[in-house]
Amino acid sequence: MTHVIDGNAVADRIRDDVQNCVTALEDEGVTPGLATVLMSDDPASETYVSMKQRACDELGIEGIHRKLEPEASADDLLETVIELDGDPTVHGILLQMPVPDHVDGTNALRHVDPLKDVDGFHPENVGRLVAGDPRYKPCTPHGIQKLLEAADVDTDGSDVVIVGRSEIVGKPIANLLIQKAPGGNATVTVCHSRTNALAEKTRQADIVVAAAGVPELVDGSMIGAGAVVIDVGVNRIDAETEKGYELVGDVEFDSAREKASVITPVPGGVGPMTIAMLLYNTVAAASIQTGVPVDLP
Ligand SMILES: Nc1nc(=O)c2c([nH]1)NC[C@@H]1CN(c3ccc(C(=O)N[C@@H](CCC(=O)O)C(=O)O)cc3)C=[N+]21
């Protein structure tokens, strides 16, 4: 029987741990604060940011939201980021990606104090991750590690094929999985959607991580018997549903499930973990910045 990982259940357990940290911080007079910055009219981005804000409300994290019009200037974005960076009640800053082409999101992130960079995208935090001394692990890769752990998947010595080499998922998850640590010690191949003989590579893998942003790119014929399949895709496809769309992963679930020993669904897999790990990083950031210890597993 294939084990379908319940990402919502694992995320709920992480949220309970985060809740305990919020209480510990509150006991010392600290309210953790997370600022989200959205420079986009994209409905999916708006949904994700409002989900993040709602999650903050539920746990007693102070959520601050700044919305910039997509036509705003790069200077407007910088000004917003710098203002939040100087605000001592803000412990974490999240710039929702992607930002419009005329602004440089990477440059804006360089103006965020690395201690407030709860996404882990600032070059200092990227460097620390690659150097094997992560401060904030990027939310989606960290969530994947927690899901593997929850499903008792041992990465030690395993062959992992990652499809997708983004800064947000592919590159950081590759770096986490090659580290000497629980949840690491894997042999990692990083592919993309146009890699030669992609199916041959994924079929050899003990663990396949699909994060290319291409709906149903990875089907059952590309999965080896008994492999673990982690689907990071969140693609909105027009459909006759109440919302007018349907969420589809980068994996063709039904055919992949027939081969896999363990698989994550979309929705309800990696997505909820991304938000849980953002809350995790936010209480870690509040702890680092105030010196109040918290107990994060
Ligand atoms: N700076 C930055 N940090 C991010 O963490 C970040 C980002 N930019 N840009 C976009 C991606 C995407 N992302 C998701 C978060 C939650 C779900 C999620 O909870 N999805 C639900 C379904 C939600 C729905 O119904 O649309 C699920 O999979 O069950 C998905 C995707 C965070 N991202």
The ligand as a MOL file (V3000), in Angstrom:
LIG
                    3D

  0  0  0     0  0            999 V3000
M  V30 BEGIN CTAB
M  V30 COUNTS 33 36 0 0 0
M  V30 BEGIN ATOM
M  V30 1 N 9.1130 34.7480 -0.7350 0
M  V30 2 C 8.3560 33.6860 -0.9840 0
M  V30 3 N 8.2420 32.7160 -0.0460 0
M  V30 4 C 7.4490 31.6320 -0.2710 0
M  V30 5 O 7.3530 30.7320 0.5940 0
M  V30 6 C 6.7300 31.5350 -1.5140 0
M  V30 7 C 6.8920 32.5700 -2.4460 0
M  V30 8 N 7.7100 33.6220 -2.1590 0
M  V30 9 N 6.2540 32.5170 -3.6310 0
M  V30 10 C 5.3740 31.4410 -3.9980 0
M  V30 11 C 5.6540 30.1600 -3.2460 0
M  V30 12 C 4.4720 29.2080 -3.1740 0
M  V30 13 N 4.1560 29.0410 -1.7670 0
M  V30 14 C 3.1170 28.2670 -1.2830 0
M  V30 15 C 2.6770 28.3450 0.0220 0
M  V30 16 C 1.5870 27.5980 0.4760 0
M  V30 17 C 0.9230 26.7390 -0.3560 0
M  V30 18 C -0.2540 25.9930 0.1530 0
M  V30 19 O -0.5550 26.0030 1.3270 0
M  V30 20 N -1.0050 25.2870 -0.7150 0
M  V30 21 C -2.1860 24.5160 -0.3500 0
M  V30 22 C -3.3550 24.8720 -1.2470 0
M  V30 23 C -3.6440 26.3280 -1.3690 0
M  V30 24 C -4.6600 26.6960 -2.4320 0
M  V30 25 O -5.8170 26.2330 -2.3340 0
M  V30 26 O -4.2990 27.4330 -3.3830 0
M  V30 27 C -1.8730 23.0310 -0.4740 0
M  V30 28 O -0.9810 22.6810 -1.2560 0
M  V30 29 O -2.5540 22.2520 0.1650 0
M  V30 30 C 1.3500 26.6270 -1.6520 0
M  V30 31 C 2.4400 27.3780 -2.1070 0
M  V30 32 C 4.9980 29.8350 -1.0510 0
M  V30 33 N 5.8760 30.4820 -1.8280 0 CHG=1
M  V30 END ATOM
M  V30 BEGIN BOND
M  V30 1 1 1 2
M  V30 2 2 2 3
M  V30 3 1 2 8
M  V30 4 1 3 4
M  V30 5 2 4 5
M  V30 6 1 4 6
M  V30 7 2 6 7
M  V30 8 1 6 33
M  V30 9 1 7 8
M  V30 10 1 7 9
M  V30 11 1 9 10
M  V30 12 1 10 11
M  V30 13 1 11 12
M  V30 14 1 11 33
M  V30 15 1 12 13
M  V30 16 1 13 14
M  V30 17 1 13 32
M  V30 18 1 14 15
M  V30 19 2 14 31
M  V30 20 2 15 16
M  V30 21 1 16 17
M  V30 22 1 17 18
M  V30 23 2 17 30
M  V30 24 2 18 19
M  V30 25 1 18 20
M  V30 26 1 20 21
M  V30 27 1 21 22
M  V30 28 1 21 27
M  V30 29 1 22 23
M  V30 30 1 23 24
M  V30 31 2 24 25
M  V30 32 1 24 26
M  V30 33 2 27 28
M  V30 34 1 27 29
M  V30 35 1 30 31
M  V30 36 2 32 33
M  V30 END BOND
M  V30 END CTAB
M  END
